[in-house]
Each structure stands twice: as structure tokens, then as C-alpha cells.
């Protein structure tokens, strides 16, 4: 009787330990806590000037704590580390993740690029979107190429616009790439010059 009681107690303890060690299954609908979004916009040398923020060379990164880095301009490439543009609330980061899910970018199995995204270059007549996502321990990348005078696919266009709006990026004026000319008014030395004959 005593031996049976000891055996039963031992089985119960081992059963409890085995159940206690099993981790709960992750909720597939739960939002990951460690989210990172990275978008790089590359433009070929022969692409005409585009004034829209989401069609200009730029790089935007959102870190898990909501810090958003952004930089725009002709010198931006895949290796640029931009400065801090703002800090998002955690709620805003989760809202961006919801948009990524609706657009089909939240699923690593749908990623279409497995090489090193830092090595991507734009051809002379094209614009390239490099969109990298990270959640927990997973990291995946999408690359979208399109003619510099055309438009990107709707899903990547929406995502890059979301990132650009979060970075407070604004469209440029149509003549923004022209040199700035200053007019300082009439000649200040005209009084000293002899009158014209």
C-alpha cells in the first residue's frame, strides 16, 4: 500500500512537471512585440525628376520602440543610416503592422527576395522599392522594380506612402531641382556710377 502511494505520488509529480514545462502555443492573431520596418527607395540615373515623396530616393526605418529614422535625397542608398525623424506611439506601430498584414507583407512565406538587400541597385531607367520586415526572430524582404516614369504595384505604393507619411515626408515643388537664384534688388553702387550717356 505504501509503495503504491509512493509510486502514485511520483507519477503525479512527473506529470505536473511535464505539463508545467510545455510552453503555450503562440496566438497566430497576436501582434508581435518586436516589429521593425525598413523601406529604401532607389532611383536610376536616367529617371526624370519626380516630386512625390514616395517616388524620390529615400530610406525610412521604424524600430520596435517606435523610433523612426528617415532621410531623402539623391545620395541615399541601401547602406545609409538616417537620422531620427520622430518617435511613434506603440499603438501607431501596431496600426502600421495591421496595414502590412492587409497588404500581404506580414507573411514571411510570401517574401520574394532572399539575397542581401544591401546589394540591390536600380537600373538607369527604374525605381526600386526594398521593403524589409522583422517580427520577433524572423526577417524577410520584398523588392519591387518599376519604370521610372510609371507607377509601382498598388500594395507597395500604399506601404511606402504609409512609411513616408509617418516620416512627415512632403512632396517637392515641380521646380525643386532647379538652382536657387537670389535677387538682392537694385544695384547698391548705382549712386556712385556716372550717369549713362
C-alpha positions in Angstrom: 0.0 0.0 0.0 2.8 2.4 1.0 4.7 1.5 -2.2 1.7 2.1 -4.4 1.2 5.5 -2.7 4.8 6.5 -3.3 4.5 5.4 -7.0 1.3 7.4 -7.5 2.9 10.5 -5.9 6.0 10.1 -8.1 3.8 9.8 -11.3 1.7 12.9 -10.3 4.9 15.0 -9.7 6.4 13.9 -13.0 3.1 14.6 -14.8 2.9 18.0 -13.2 6.5 18.8 -14.2 5.9 17.7 -17.7 2.8 19.8 -18.1 4.5 22.8 -16.5 7.4 22.8 -18.9 5.3 22.9 -22.0 5.1 26.4 -23.5 1.7 27.7 -24.5 1.1 27.7 -28.2 1.5 31.2 -29.7 -1.6 33.1 -30.8 -1.5 33.5 -34.6 -3.6 36.6 -34.4 -1.5 38.3 -31.7 0.6 41.3 -32.8 4.4 40.6 -32.4 6.1 42.9 -29.9 9.4 43.2 -31.8 8.4 44.8 -35.1 10.9 46.6 -37.5 10.0 48.1 -40.8 12.6 49.2 -43.3 12.0 50.9 -46.7 14.6 52.0 -49.2 13.7 53.9 -52.4 16.4 53.8 -55.1 16.2 55.8 -58.4 18.1 55.2 -61.5 20.3 57.9 -63.0 18.1 58.4 -66.1 14.8 58.6 -64.2 13.3 62.1 -64.6 12.6 64.2 -61.6 9.6 63.0 -59.5 8.1 65.4 -56.9 6.2 62.8 -54.9 7.8 61.8 -51.6 7.2 58.1 -52.2 9.0 58.3 -55.6 12.1 60.1 -54.5 15.3 58.4 -53.2 14.9 57.8 -49.5 15.3 55.5 -46.6 12.9 55.0 -43.6 13.3 52.7 -40.7 10.8 52.0 -37.8 12.3 50.3 -34.8 10.4 48.2 -32.2 10.4 51.1 -29.7 8.7 53.4 -32.3 11.8 55.4 -33.2 11.5 56.4 -36.9 14.6 57.3 -38.9 14.2 59.0 -42.3 16.3 60.6 -45.0 15.6 61.7 -48.5 17.8 62.9 -51.4 20.0 61.8 -54.3 22.8 60.4 -52.0 20.5 58.0 -50.2 21.3 54.3 -50.8 20.8 50.9 -49.1 23.6 51.5 -46.6 22.6 54.9 -45.4 21.6 55.1 -41.7 19.2 58.1 -41.5 18.7 60.5 -38.5 15.8 60.4 -36.2 12.7 61.9 -37.7 10.2 61.2 -34.8 9.1 58.6 -32.3 5.8 56.8 -32.9 3.4 55.6 -30.2 3.3 51.8 -29.8 -0.3 52.0 -31.0 0.9 53.6 -34.3 3.5 50.8 -34.8 0.8 48.2 -34.3 -1.5 50.1 -36.8 1.2 50.0 -39.4 1.6 46.2 -38.8 -2.2 45.9 -39.4 -1.7 47.7 -42.7 1.2 45.4 -43.6 -1.0 42.4 -42.9 -3.8 43.7 -45.1 -1.3 44.3 -48.0 0.2 40.8 -47.7 3.6 41.9 -46.4 3.3 40.4 -42.9 3.7 36.8 -44.1 7.4 35.7 -44.5 6.4 32.9 -46.8 5.3 35.5 -49.4 8.7 37.3 -49.5 10.2 37.4 -52.9 13.8 38.3 -52.2 16.3 36.1 -50.3 19.6 37.7 -51.1 21.4 40.6 -49.4 19.1 43.7 -49.8 22.2 46.0 -49.3 23.4 44.8 -52.7 20.3 45.9 -54.7 20.9 48.6 -57.2 18.5 50.5 -59.5 18.9 50.2 -63.3 19.2 53.6 -65.1 15.5 53.8 -66.0 13.9 52.3 -63.0 12.8 52.9 -59.4 13.3 50.2 -56.8 11.4 49.6 -53.5 13.2 47.5 -51.0 10.8 46.7 -48.1 12.2 44.7 -45.2 10.1 43.5 -42.3 11.1 41.9 -39.0 8.9 40.3 -36.3 10.4 38.6 -33.3 13.2 36.4 -34.8 12.0 36.4 -38.4 13.2 38.9 -41.1 12.0 39.0 -44.7 12.3 41.3 -47.8 10.3 42.3 -50.8 11.8 44.0 -53.8 9.6 45.8 -56.3 11.0 47.3 -59.6 9.1 49.5 -62.0 9.8 52.0 -64.8 10.9 55.4 -63.5 8.1 57.1 -65.5 5.5 54.6 -64.3 3.8 53.6 -61.1 4.5 50.8 -58.6 2.1 48.0 -57.8 -0.8 49.1 -55.6 0.3 47.2 -52.4 3.9 48.5 -52.4 2.7 52.0 -53.3 0.4 52.1 -50.3 3.0 50.7 -47.9 5.7 53.2 -49.0 3.2 56.0 -48.7 2.3 54.9 -45.2 6.0 55.0 -44.2 6.6 58.3 -45.9 3.6 59.9 -44.2 4.8 58.5 -40.8 8.2 60.2 -41.5 6.4 63.5 -42.3 7.9 63.4 -45.8 6.4 66.0 -48.1 6.2 66.3 -51.9 8.6 68.7 -53.5 7.6 71.6 -55.8 7.9 70.8 -59.5 10.9 73.1 -59.8 12.7 71.9 -56.7 15.7 70.6 -58.6 16.4 73.9 -60.3 19.2 76.1 -58.9 18.1 78.8 -56.4 18.7 82.3 -57.7 18.7 85.3 -55.4 17.6 88.8 -56.3 19.1 91.4 -54.0 17.2 94.3 -55.6 18.7 97.2 -57.5 22.4 97.8 -57.8 23.6 99.4 -54.4 26.5 101.1 -56.2 24.4 102.8 -58.8 24.6 106.1 -56.9 28.4 106.2 -57.3 28.4 105.4 -61.0 28.4 108.2 -63.6 25.0 108.6 -65.4 24.7 106.7 -68.6 25.0 108.8 -71.8 
